[in-house]
């Protein structure tokens, strides 16, 4: 049984649905003052479900959600080895329900995207990317004129959200466009990343160079020169920002310390729990503290990313142990499998390209910068899984038809 959508898809509707789960959580968290980003995300996801108007989902999707529920329950039982009171806490129960809600709504969202025409999806991607670029350029100008004094980007006070959305649609456009269009996209993207001084966005763009297109040395020189000139026009280029972020010898750099603490605590929690993990949502509550977290405490930042380790794989390995490590390795396996598949053949429907982009972009929060399980980029990962499942089902149906003929 498939999902029934009561109204036809349109470009405006697809754009609205995307902005609802990407922009609205930040709006609730920062503008309206909801003190928990996970709650803001779930409110946005529930609203997304309302606007999707989905009545039911197919049995295959429900099976995936049931498997996810069993995995979470199994891991919660392991938490009893460390603190039985935490297993029954409101946070644990709410987190479990929230993840299951995200998985269910993402299956509905994936079905909605799969029902879109190619023209609508391509047009939506272009407008969304243009919208995010406009936000980036305006933010650079506001920072240059000192109207704003931090790195917030209008609708995105926390820049990780716009980075994920920016990279997702940039990836898709890299596949759809060729020649001069690709060069222009790279110049514009790098210029914005350099202008707003965002290392996460810059790393994502560099990754896209390797996973999307083969670019010659001459084109690379043109891209960096164009991006440098573009960023210089919009703002003063300060390279010291990037060097400070990569200075692992500087013991007062909070970004570096938080990242190193995530690595250290993942390793310590894995060892001390004998590979079982310390339990679902137990990072920062139970488990090891580590040297780097103590340094953060000495710098008056004891709670900085204490519950997530600043990137998701740190939290997965800490809380799920061997299972978390296997999930990270499996992600990388599929990552390279995706890459090789698109390297050989790029003639896929836009929905599958979107799934590819969702999946590849999750590399950033998983290994570079990302907080917790309940956020828009985990929702995008779930959506990519269901989109791939729909694509596989179509391929199977076509092969069965050929065999019948």
Buried (B, 14 or more C-beta within 10 A) or exposed (E): EEBEBEEEBBBEBBBEBBBBBBBBBBBBBBEEEBEEBBBBBBBBBEBBBEEBEBEEBBEEBBEBBEEBBEBBEEBBEBBEBBBEEBBEBEBBEBBBEBBBBBBBBBBBBBBBBBBBEEEBBBBBBBBBBEBBBEBBBEBBBBBEEEEBEEBBBBBBBBBBBBBBBBBBBBBBBBBBBEEEEBBEBBBBBBBBBBBBBBBBBBBBBEBBBEBBBEBEEEBEEBBBEBBBEBBEEBBEBEEEEBEBBEBEEBEEBBBBBBBBBBBBBBBBBBEEBEBBBBBBBBBBBBBBBBEBBEBBBEBEBEEBBBBBBBBBBBBBBBBBBBBBBEBBEEBEEBBEEBBEEBEEEBEBBBBBBBBBBBBBBBBBBBBBBBBBBBBBBBBBBBBBBBBBBBBEEBEEEEEEEEEEE
